[in-house]
Amino acid sequence: MIMAVSRMSAPVYKSFEQSLSEFENIADAVAPISNDELAARIAKLQSRMAEADVKAVYLDTSTSLTYFTGMTLGASERLHGAVIPSSGAPIYISPAFEEPKTVTLIRIEGDIATWEEHEDPALLVAELICGLDAKGSALAFDPATPFAFFTPIAAHIESRLKVIGAKELIAACRQIKSATEIAIIQTAMSASLRVHKAVWEGLYEGISTTEIIDFIQAAHVKLGMRHVFAAAQFGEATAYPHGVPYAQTLKKNDMVLIDLGGHIHRYCSDITRTYIFGTPSERQRELWELEKSAHRAGFEAARIGTPCEEVDAAARKVLTDAGYGPDYQVPGLPHRTGHGLGMDLHEDPFIVRGNTTRLEPGMVFSDEPMLCVYGECGVRLEDIIYMSETGPVFFTEPAHSIEKPFG
C-alpha cells in the first residue's frame, strides 16, 4: 500500500527509508586521536599544574579521563579513574576484579592501583597521592567527580594537601582544539547536516515528532556515529528551548524546529534548524529574519581576543533593539548565546555575560541566540564556530531562508 503524502512548499519528497539507504559509514575514514597527542595533552596539563602548585589531578570516569588518557570508563558506584601527578606517568585506579579489563584500556603507560571490595578506595587514593614523588601543595578534582567519591578522598587528604577544583586547569587544555580535533568535529557536523536535510526532505502533513526522532537516531547510526540526542518541535511548541513533553503531528504552515547531535570518536555535533512547513506568514518571516540577523551578529563579533561575553552581547543587542527582552525576558532570548563543544556537548568556553575568557585559535562554540515568543513560535538557528588563526569559521553552511533552509 502506497501512502499519499501531503506536501507544502518544500523540496522533492524523499522518504526516510530512501535517505537511509543512501547513507554510508563515514566515521571509519576519520583518524582518531593518536597516543602522541594524548601524551602531549598530559604534558600540557602537567605544565599548568606546576604553575599552579598542584601536586596531582584526580580524574573520574568522565570525558576528561578520556581526553587525557584515551581510557573510557562507565560511571558506577565503584571508584574507578586516574591520578595525573605534576610529573611522571598517570596512575590508574581500579577495583581489583576490574584490573584485567583496565589493562586492555590503557593507551598511556602507567601503574594500576587496585582495591578490594572490603577496602576503602578513597584512602587508597589519598595515600597514593600523598606518597607521590611530585611537587605541589594541592590536589585538584575533576569537576565531574561524584560527591560520593570527592567527600571521602578530601576528608583523608585535606590535613596534608589543599583540596581545590581542577575546572580551570582542565578547561585551559580542552577548550583549545587541535587540528585533529577540528577535523573530527568537521566530519561529525557535516554528517549531522546531511541528517537535517533528510528530515526536511521527508516531512509530510501528519508526520509525528516521534517518527522524526526515530529516524534521526537511525540515520546517525547508519553514518557510523553514536547518536547523542534529537529534538523535534512543531508550531507553538517551537517557542520552548528544550521542547515539550508530548508528541506532536505536523500541520500545514507549522514552524518546525529540529535540533540534533551525534559523535565520532567521542567528539560531538550539534545543529539546529527552524523553518516553515508550508507558506510563512509575514510574522513568521519577520521573526525568522530577526533570528538570522542575531545569529550573524554573534558570528561577526567572534574575533581573536574578544571576550566571550561580547559575542553574547552582540547577538542579544539585535533582539533588544527590535523590542525583545531585555536581558533574559521573553519574548526574547532567555538563555546564553552559546556553549563550547567538543567531547562534551556543552563545555567551555560558554558564550554568556560575565565570561571574560578571550577567544583564541582552536576554540569551538555554538552560535544560537534563540528568539522565543510563547504562544506563537520560536526560532533557533544553531551552527558551531571554530576560531581559526584569522577569525571565526562555521563548520556548516548557515540556513538560507525560512522556506529553503538548505538552499
C-alpha angles and dihedrals in degrees: 000000000000115000117225108236119210111210133185124197103322141111124296105298116257119181121233089243091057093048091050091051089056096050121096135189106273098165097077091064093058117092114234125223110291127229089246090058091048090053090049090052092054090048090052091049091049091051090055091045090056090051090050095044092242116156097194144356119218114214119196127197092297137119087266089065088054093043094056103030107020089236118131118198131174118238116251141153089273120086108247126157143087143281118221110200121206087252132016135030127324119266115218119215116212142162104254094243090053094053096098090055093043090055090058091052097053115111099160110054118245143131124278120226112199136194132198124232095259094048130091107248092190090061089048091054093045095050092043092053095044090051095051119121090228133111124247143087101229144062112217119204127216102246089231092063110123115244088238090065100034095055100057094040090050091047091054095046110031095090090058105032136024113255115221140156121265095208096111094043092051096041091052088061102035099045093062106072124205124227089260092053091048090051093051092048090048091056092047092048094047091050093049091049088057088054090050092053091048090054090052092049092048100052120118135164109279098024113138130229087237092060091050093050091049090051093049091053092049092046094053090050092048089053090055095254132127108245112235107174146328133197127189122184132173134198117333091001089071087076092073113083094214099033133240129292097244139066121256137198123224120253134188114284094009119151109238124209119189122181120177146158144179135170142235119200086353093302114126138225122206124180133159128194128183122191144143128271098211128352119344122230118231088255093053091048091049092053093045093050091047090053089048089054093050090048090052092047090056091052093048092049092054102097131149108275095018115130113246091239091063091062089055091047093051094052093043092050091062090058097042091048087056091054101265125127125331104222110336097338120129131261080057141045109326099182143037118295095241154344136220118261133204130102087351121052089228118031141127134344101053117195098222142120111279096030103117094175106133119232115254134183109278097034115131124197144148128260106208115138095171119205109216123192108175113216092026117043145287134236124209122173109183126185129160120240127204121196112235123191089271103037146290125345127184116227089210134033109261121243115284104208144335091262099037109028093169097043 
